[in-house]
Amino acid sequence: MNTEMNKHLTKTMPTVLLIDDDPSIQSAVKLELLSHINVIAVSSLREALEESSLLKPKAILLDIHLASENSLS
């Protein structure tokens, strides 16, 4: 888990994992949600698997059109 990236996490709010390879989408989603929930943003399915096993997010938001991977498999 990337400690620097996740230093904003609070234990009192649920965590959502955002999987999107577009940094502008990641930023927009974080901006909207960070006051209500913890948002962990990753760019690939490999990163998502690593983070989800460690953080146990309550929900996962997935870009089904990831450029480098088939998101639906």
N, C-alpha and C positions, 0 to 999 in steps of 0.2 A: 504494500500500500504506500502510495506517495504521501508521506507525512506533511511535507510543505504544502501540497495541493489541498490536503484535507484538514488543515489546522483550524478552519472556521467551524467545524462540526460541533454541534451541541448535543448532549445526551437527551435533552428534553424534547427535541423535535425529531419526527420521523425522517428517514433518509430515502431519497429517490436517486436511482442511478440513471443518468442520461447518456445514451450512446448515440453520438452524432459526430461525423467527421468534419462538420462545418463550424469553425470557431465562432462565427457570428451568431449561429443558432444557439450554440452552447452559452454564449454570453447573454443573449436575449432571454433564454429560459431561466438562467441563474438569476438575472436581474428581477424577473417577475416572481420567482419562487423563494429566494433566499430568506426573506423575512418570515416565511411560514414553515419551511422545511429545509433540511440539509440536502444539497444537491451535489452529487459527485458526477462530474462529466468526464467521459472517456471517448476516444476516437475510434476504437476498434473492438471487435467481439472478443479478442484475446484479452485485452485490458478489462473488459466487462466481466469476463469469467473470473479473473483474478480478484477484482474489487468486490464482486457480488459474494464470493465465497468468504471474504473477510468481513464485509460490512453488513451482510444480510439486509439489503434494502427492502422497504415496504412496497415499493413499486419500481418498475423499469420503464423508461421512455426510450423507444427504439426508432431510429431513422431506418425505415425499411428499404431505403435506397442508398445504403453505404457504398461509396465508390469502389472500394477495394475488396468487398466481401458480399456474399449472398446472404442477406440478413434473414431470409425466411427458411434457411436450411437448418 
